[in-house]
Amino acid sequence: MSAPLPLVLVAALALVDSDSRVLLTQRPKGKSMAGLWEFPGGKVEPGELPEGAVIREAHEELGIDIAASCLAPVTFASHSYETFHLLMPLFVCRVWRGTVTGREGQALAWVQPRDMAGYAMPPADKPLVALLRDLL
C-alpha cells in the first residue's frame, strides 16, 4: 500500500458581477499548470480560516476588499494530483470594494457560467463549473 498523499487546503472564490458573470484568472507563466484558467484564491496558511485566505488572496491578487459576511460557501472540490490531494472550498461573492485588477500580471476574464466549460481549467476546478452554471 502506498503512503497517503499530503493534504493541501486551498480556498477559491467565484466572484460574480452584476451581469452574473464569474471571474476566471489565468495561471501565469512559471507556475504549475500555467495557462489554465481557474477561480482566484490560494493556499490556506497555518492558523488561517478558508474565508480569511479568500479575503487575503482577493486583496493580493485582485486588489479588492471583501467582507467575510459577503462570502457564501457553496461547494468544494476534492481531487488527487500526483504528489498531493487538494481540498478546495468554493465561496461565492457578489459584493466587494475596489476595481478588479490582475495585480500579479495574470489575465482576467469575466465569463457567463454557461461559457466556462470552454476554458481549459485544472482538473480540480472543472467539477465546480457545472454547479455554478446551475446555481447562477
ROSE-4610 file (N, C-alpha, C; in Angstrom, 1 decimal, always signed):
// ROSE-4610
residu = [M/M/M/S/S/S/A/A/A/P/P/P/L/L/L/P/P/P/L/L/L/V/V/V/L/L/L/V/V/V/A/A/A/A/A/A/L/L/L/A/A/A/L/L/L/V/V/V/D/D/D/S/S/S/D/D/D/S/S/S/R/R/R/V/V/V/L/L/L/L/L/L/T/T/T/Q/Q/Q/R/R/R/P/P/P/K/K/K/G/G/G/K/K/K/S/S/S/M/M/M/A/A/A/G/G/G/L/L/L/W/W/W/E/E/E/F/F/F/P/P/P/G/G/G/G/G/G/K/K/K/V/V/V/E/E/E/P/P/P/G/G/G/E/E/E/L/L/L/P/P/P/E/E/E/G/G/G/A/A/A/V/V/V/I/I/I/R/R/R/E/E/E/A/A/A/H/H/H/E/E/E/E/E/E/L/L/L/G/G/G/I/I/I/D/D/D/I/I/I/A/A/A/A/A/A/S/S/S/C/C/C/L/L/L/A/A/A/P/P/P/V/V/V/T/T/T/F/F/F/A/A/A/S/S/S/H/H/H/S/S/S/Y/Y/Y/E/E/E/T/T/T/F/F/F/H/H/H/L/L/L/L/L/L/M/M/M/P/P/P/L/L/L/F/F/F/V/V/V/C/C/C/R/R/R/V/V/V/W/W/W/R/R/R/G/G/G/T/T/T/V/V/V/T/T/T/G/G/G/R/R/R/E/E/E/G/G/G/Q/Q/Q/A/A/A/L/L/L/A/A/A/W/W/W/V/V/V/Q/Q/Q/P/P/P/R/R/R/D/D/D/M/M/M/A/A/A/G/G/G/Y/Y/Y/A/A/A/M/M/M/P/P/P/P/P/P/A/A/A/D/D/D/K/K/K/P/P/P/L/L/L/V/V/V/A/A/A/L/L/L/L/L/L/R/R/R/D/D/D/L/L/L/L/L/L]
num = [1/1/1/2/2/2/3/3/3/4/4/4/5/5/5/6/6/6/7/7/7/8/8/8/9/9/9/10/10/10/11/11/11/12/12/12/13/13/13/14/14/14/15/15/15/16/16/16/17/17/17/18/18/18/19/19/19/20/20/20/21/21/21/22/22/22/23/23/23/24/24/24/25/25/25/26/26/26/27/27/27/28/28/28/29/29/29/30/30/30/31/31/31/32/32/32/33/33/33/34/34/34/35/35/35/36/36/36/37/37/37/38/38/38/39/39/39/40/40/40/41/41/41/42/42/42/43/43/43/44/44/44/45/45/45/46/46/46/47/47/47/48/48/48/49/49/49/50/50/50/51/51/51/52/52/52/53/53/53/54/54/54/55/55/55/56/56/56/57/57/57/58/58/58/59/59/59/60/60/60/61/61/61/62/62/62/63/63/63/64/64/64/65/65/65/66/66/66/67/67/67/68/68/68/69/69/69/70/70/70/71/71/71/72/72/72/73/73/73/74/74/74/75/75/75/76/76/76/77/77/77/78/78/78/79/79/79/80/80/80/81/81/81/82/82/82/83/83/83/84/84/84/85/85/85/86/86/86/87/87/87/88/88/88/89/89/89/90/90/90/91/91/91/92/92/92/93/93/93/94/94/94/95/95/95/96/96/96/97/97/97/98/98/98/99/99/99/100/100/100/101/101/101/102/102/102/103/103/103/104/104/104/105/105/105/106/106/106/107/107/107/108/108/108/109/109/109/110/110/110/111/111/111/112/112/112/113/113/113/114/114/114/115/115/115/116/116/116/117/117/117/118/118/118/119/119/119/120/120/120/121/121/121/122/122/122/123/123/123/124/124/124/125/125/125/126/126/126/127/127/127/128/128/128/129/129/129/130/130/130/131/131/131/132/132/132/133/133/133/134/134/134/135/135/135/136/136/136]
x = [+0.8/+0.0/+0.9/+0.6/+1.4/+1.0/+2.0/+1.8/+0.7/-0.1/-1.1/-0.5/-1.2/-0.8/-1.0/-0.1/-0.3/-1.5/-2.3/-3.5/-3.1/-3.6/-3.3/-4.7/-4.9/-6.2/-6.0/-6.8/-6.8/-8.3/-8.4/-9.8/-9.9/-11.1/-11.3/-12.5/-12.6/-13.6/-14.3/-15.6/-16.4/-16.9/-16.2/-16.6/-17.6/-18.8/-19.9/-20.3/-20.3/-20.6/-22.1/-22.5/-23.9/-24.6/-23.8/-24.3/-24.3/-24.0/-24.0/-22.8/-21.8/-20.6/-19.6/-18.8/-17.9/-16.5/-15.6/-14.3/-13.4/-12.7/-11.6/-10.3/-9.3/-7.9/-7.0/-6.1/-5.2/-3.9/-3.5/-2.3/-1.1/-0.3/+0.8/+2.0/+2.8/+4.0/+4.8/+5.5/+6.4/+5.7/+4.4/+3.6/+3.2/+3.0/+2.4/+1.1/+0.8/-0.5/-0.6/+0.5/+0.5/-0.4/-1.1/-2.0/-3.4/-3.6/-5.0/-5.8/-7.1/-8.0/-8.5/-8.7/-9.1/-9.9/-10.5/-11.1/-10.0/-10.0/-9.0/-9.0/-7.9/-7.8/-6.4/-6.2/-4.9/-4.9/-3.6/-3.4/-3.9/-4.5/-4.8/-3.6/-3.1/-1.9/-2.2/-1.2/-1.4/-2.1/-3.1/-3.8/-4.8/-5.0/-5.9/-7.1/-8.3/-9.5/-9.6/-10.4/-10.6/-11.1/-12.1/-12.6/-11.5/-10.7/-9.6/-8.6/-8.4/-7.5/-8.1/-9.4/-10.0/-10.0/-10.2/-10.2/-8.7/-7.7/-6.3/-5.9/-6.3/-5.9/-6.6/-7.8/-8.6/-7.9/-7.4/-6.7/-5.3/-4.6/-3.2/-3.3/-4.2/-4.2/-5.0/-6.1/-7.1/-7.2/-6.7/-6.8/-8.1/-8.9/-10.2/-10.4/-11.3/-11.6/-12.9/-13.0/-14.2/-14.4/-15.6/-16.0/-16.4/-16.0/-16.4/-17.9/-18.7/-20.1/-20.7/-19.8/-20.2/-19.8/-19.2/-18.8/-19.8/-20.3/-21.2/-20.5/-20.3/-19.7/-20.8/-20.4/-21.4/-21.0/-19.8/-19.4/-17.9/-17.4/-15.9/-15.5/-14.2/-13.6/-12.6/-12.6/-11.6/-11.0/-9.7/-9.0/-7.6/-7.2/-5.9/-5.0/-4.0/-2.9/-1.9/-0.8/+0.2/+0.9/+1.2/+2.0/+1.3/+0.0/-0.8/-2.3/-3.1/-4.5/-5.0/-5.8/-6.3/-7.8/-8.0/-9.3/-9.6/-10.6/-10.8/-12.2/-12.5/-13.9/-14.0/-15.2/-15.5/-16.5/-16.2/-17.1/-17.6/-18.9/-19.4/-19.5/-19.1/-19.2/-19.7/-20.7/-21.3/-21.0/-20.4/-20.2/-18.7/-18.0/-16.7/-16.4/-15.3/-14.9/-13.6/-13.5/-12.4/-12.6/-11.6/-11.7/-10.9/-11.4/-10.7/-9.6/-8.4/-7.2/-6.3/-5.6/-4.7/-3.4/-3.2/-2.0/-0.8/-0.9/+0.3/+0.5/+0.0/+0.2/-0.6/-1.6/-2.4/-3.5/-3.9/-5.1/-6.3/-7.3/-8.6/-9.7/-10.8/-11.9/-13.2/-14.1/-15.5/-16.3/-16.8/-17.3/-18.7/-19.7/-21.0/-20.9/-21.6/-21.4/-21.6/-22.5/-22.7/-21.5/-20.6/-19.5/-18.2/-18.2/-17.0/-16.4/-17.2/-16.7/-15.8/-15.8/-14.9/-13.5/-13.3/-12.0/-11.2/-9.9/-9.1/-8.8/-9.2/-9.0/-8.3/-7.7/-7.1/-8.2/-7.8/-8.8/-9.7/-9.1/-9.9/-11.0/-10.8/-11.8/-12.9/-12.7/-13.7/-15.0/-15.1/-16.4/-17.2/-16.6/-17.2/-18.0/-17.7/-18.3/-19.8/-20.1/-21.5/-22.4/-21.8/-22.6/-22.8/-21.8/-22.0/-23.0/-22.9/-23.8/-25.3/-25.5/-26.9/-27.3/-26.3/-26.6/-26.9/-26.1/-26.2/-27.2]
y = [-1.2/+0.0/+1.2/+2.2/+3.4/+4.4/+5.2/+6.2/+7.2/+7.7/+8.7/+10.0/+10.6/+11.9/+13.0/+14.0/+15.1/+15.9/+16.4/+17.2/+18.6/+19.3/+20.7/+21.4/+22.4/+23.1/+24.4/+24.6/+25.8/+26.4/+27.7/+28.3/+29.0/+28.9/+29.5/+30.4/+31.3/+32.4/+32.4/+32.4/+32.7/+34.1/+35.0/+36.4/+36.7/+37.1/+37.3/+38.7/+39.2/+40.7/+40.9/+42.1/+42.4/+41.8/+41.3/+40.6/+39.1/+38.7/+37.2/+36.5/+37.3/+36.7/+36.4/+35.3/+34.8/+35.2/+35.6/+36.0/+34.7/+34.5/+33.5/+34.2/+33.6/+34.1/+33.1/+33.5/+32.6/+32.4/+31.2/+30.9/+31.4/+32.3/+32.9/+31.9/+32.3/+31.5/+31.3/+30.2/+29.9/+29.1/+29.2/+28.4/+27.1/+26.1/+24.8/+25.1/+24.3/+24.4/+25.8/+26.4/+27.8/+27.7/+28.8/+29.0/+28.5/+27.7/+27.2/+28.3/+28.3/+29.3/+28.7/+29.5/+29.0/+30.0/+29.6/+30.5/+31.1/+32.4/+33.0/+32.5/+32.5/+32.0/+31.5/+30.7/+30.3/+29.4/+29.0/+28.1/+28.8/+28.0/+28.4/+28.3/+29.4/+29.4/+28.8/+28.2/+27.7/+28.7/+28.3/+29.1/+30.0/+29.9/+30.8/+30.0/+30.7/+30.1/+30.2/+29.3/+29.4/+30.8/+31.3/+32.7/+33.7/+33.6/+34.6/+34.5/+33.2/+33.0/+33.7/+33.5/+34.1/+35.6/+36.2/+37.6/+38.1/+37.5/+37.9/+37.8/+36.6/+36.4/+37.4/+37.7/+38.6/+40.0/+40.4/+41.7/+41.6/+40.5/+40.4/+40.2/+39.4/+39.0/+40.0/+40.5/+41.3/+42.7/+43.1/+44.5/+44.9/+43.9/+44.2/+43.8/+44.4/+44.1/+43.5/+42.4/+41.6/+41.4/+41.6/+41.3/+39.9/+39.2/+37.8/+37.6/+38.6/+38.4/+38.3/+38.7/+38.7/+37.4/+36.4/+35.2/+34.1/+33.4/+32.3/+31.0/+30.0/+28.8/+28.0/+27.5/+26.8/+25.3/+25.0/+23.6/+23.4/+22.3/+22.1/+21.1/+21.1/+20.1/+19.3/+18.0/+17.1/+16.3/+16.5/+16.0/+15.5/+14.3/+13.8/+14.1/+14.9/+15.1/+14.1/+14.1/+13.0/+13.1/+14.3/+14.4/+14.9/+15.3/+15.8/+15.6/+15.7/+15.7/+17.1/+17.7/+19.0/+19.0/+19.8/+20.0/+21.5/+21.9/+23.3/+23.7/+24.4/+25.0/+26.2/+26.3/+27.4/+28.4/+29.6/+30.7/+31.5/+31.9/+32.9/+34.2/+35.3/+36.6/+37.6/+38.4/+39.3/+40.8/+41.0/+42.4/+42.5/+43.6/+43.8/+45.3/+45.8/+47.2/+47.2/+48.2/+48.3/+47.8/+48.0/+47.6/+46.3/+45.3/+44.1/+44.3/+44.0/+44.2/+43.0/+42.5/+41.4/+41.9/+41.9/+42.5/+41.7/+40.4/+39.6/+39.3/+40.2/+40.1/+39.0/+38.4/+37.4/+37.9/+37.2/+37.6/+37.3/+38.2/+38.0/+37.9/+37.2/+37.0/+37.0/+37.8/+37.7/+36.8/+35.7/+34.7/+34.3/+34.2/+33.7/+32.3/+31.8/+30.4/+29.4/+29.7/+28.7/+28.6/+29.5/+29.5/+29.1/+28.8/+28.5/+27.1/+26.2/+24.9/+25.0/+26.1/+26.3/+26.8/+27.0/+27.4/+26.2/+26.1/+25.0/+25.3/+24.3/+24.5/+23.4/+23.6/+22.5/+21.4/+20.2/+19.1/+19.4/+20.0/+20.2/+21.3/+22.2/+23.3/+22.8/+21.9/+21.5/+21.1/+20.3/+19.9/+21.0/+22.1/+23.3/+24.1/+23.9/+24.7/+24.3/+23.1/+22.7/+23.2/+23.1/+23.5/+25.0/+25.8/+27.2/+27.6/+26.9/+27.1/+26.9/+25.8/+25.6/+26.5/+26.9/+27.8/+29.3/+29.7/+31.1/+31.2]
z = [+0.0/+0.0/+0.0/-0.8/-0.9/+0.2/+0.5/+1.5/+1.1/+2.0/+1.7/+1.2/+0.3/-0.2/+0.8/+0.9/+1.7/+1.3/+2.3/+2.0/+1.9/+0.8/+0.7/+0.6/+1.5/+1.6/+0.9/-0.1/-1.0/-1.0/-0.8/-0.8/-2.1/-2.8/-4.1/-4.0/-5.0/-5.0/-6.3/-6.3/-7.5/-7.3/-7.9/-7.9/-9.0/-8.6/-9.6/-9.7/-10.9/-11.1/-11.3/-11.6/-11.7/-12.9/-13.9/-15.1/-14.9/-13.7/-13.3/-14.0/-14.4/-14.9/-13.8/-14.0/-13.0/-13.4/-12.5/-12.8/-12.8/-13.9/-14.0/-14.2/-13.6/-13.8/-14.4/-15.3/-16.0/-15.2/-15.0/-14.2/-15.1/-14.5/-15.2/-15.5/-16.5/-16.9/-15.6/-15.5/-14.4/-13.3/-13.2/-12.2/-12.8/-11.9/-12.3/-13.0/-14.0/-14.8/-15.4/-15.8/-16.4/-17.7/-17.8/-19.0/-18.7/-17.7/-17.4/-16.7/-16.8/-16.2/-14.9/-13.9/-12.6/-11.8/-10.7/-9.8/-8.9/-8.7/-7.9/-6.5/-5.8/-4.4/-4.2/-3.1/-2.8/-1.6/-1.3/-0.1/+1.2/+2.0/+3.4/+4.2/+4.8/+5.6/+7.0/+7.7/+9.0/+10.0/+10.7/+11.6/+10.9/+9.6/+8.8/+8.5/+8.5/+8.1/+6.6/+5.9/+4.4/+4.0/+4.8/+4.5/+4.5/+5.5/+5.6/+4.4/+4.0/+2.8/+1.6/+1.4/+0.2/+0.2/+1.4/+1.6/+1.3/+1.9/+1.7/+0.2/-0.4/-1.8/-2.7/-2.5/-3.3/-3.3/-2.1/-2.0/-2.7/-2.4/-3.0/-4.5/-5.0/-6.4/-7.3/-6.7/-7.5/-7.1/-5.9/-5.5/-4.9/-4.5/-4.0/-2.5/-1.8/-0.4/-0.3/+0.4/+0.6/+2.1/+2.6/+4.0/+4.1/+5.2/+5.4/+5.3/+5.7/+5.6/+4.2/+3.2/+1.8/+1.1/+1.9/+1.3/+1.6/+0.6/+0.8/+0.3/+1.3/+0.9/+0.1/-1.1/-2.0/-2.2/-2.3/-2.5/-2.3/-2.6/-2.5/-3.6/-3.9/-4.7/-3.9/-4.3/-3.6/-4.8/-5.0/-6.1/-5.8/-6.2/-6.1/-7.3/-7.1/-8.1/-7.8/-8.6/-8.4/-7.1/-6.6/-5.4/-4.1/-4.3/-3.1/-3.4/-2.4/-2.5/-2.2/-3.1/-2.9/-2.4/-1.3/-0.8/-1.0/-1.7/-2.1/-1.9/-0.7/-0.6/-1.6/-2.1/-3.1/-2.5/-2.4/-1.9/-3.1/-3.0/-4.0/-3.3/-4.1/-3.5/-4.6/-4.3/-5.2/-4.8/-3.7/-3.2/-2.8/-3.3/-2.9/-3.1/-2.6/-2.7/-3.6/-4.5/-5.4/-6.8/-7.6/-9.0/-9.2/-9.8/-10.0/-11.0/-10.6/-11.4/-11.2/-12.3/-12.2/-11.6/-10.3/-9.7/-9.8/-10.3/-10.5/-12.0/-12.8/-14.2/-14.9/-14.2/-14.7/-15.6/-16.6/-17.4/-16.7/-16.9/-16.2/-17.3/-17.0/-17.9/-17.1/-17.4/-16.8/-17.8/-17.3/-18.1/-17.7/-18.6/-18.3/-17.8/-16.8/-16.3/-17.5/-18.4/-19.5/-20.4/-20.4/-21.3/-20.6/-19.3/-18.5/-19.0/-19.4/-19.9/-21.0/-21.8/-22.9/-22.5/-21.2/-20.7/-20.2/-20.6/-20.1/-18.6/-17.7/-16.3/-15.7/-14.5/-13.7/-13.4/-13.3/-13.0/-11.8/-10.8/-9.5/-9.8/-10.7/-10.9/-11.8/-12.7/-13.7/-13.1/-12.0/-11.5/-10.9/-10.6/-10.0/-11.0/-12.3/-13.4/-13.5/-13.6/-13.7/-12.6/-11.4/-10.2/-10.3/-10.6/-10.8/-11.9/-13.0/-14.1/-13.6/-12.9/-12.4/-11.3/-10.5/-9.4/-9.8/-10.8/-11.2/-12.4]
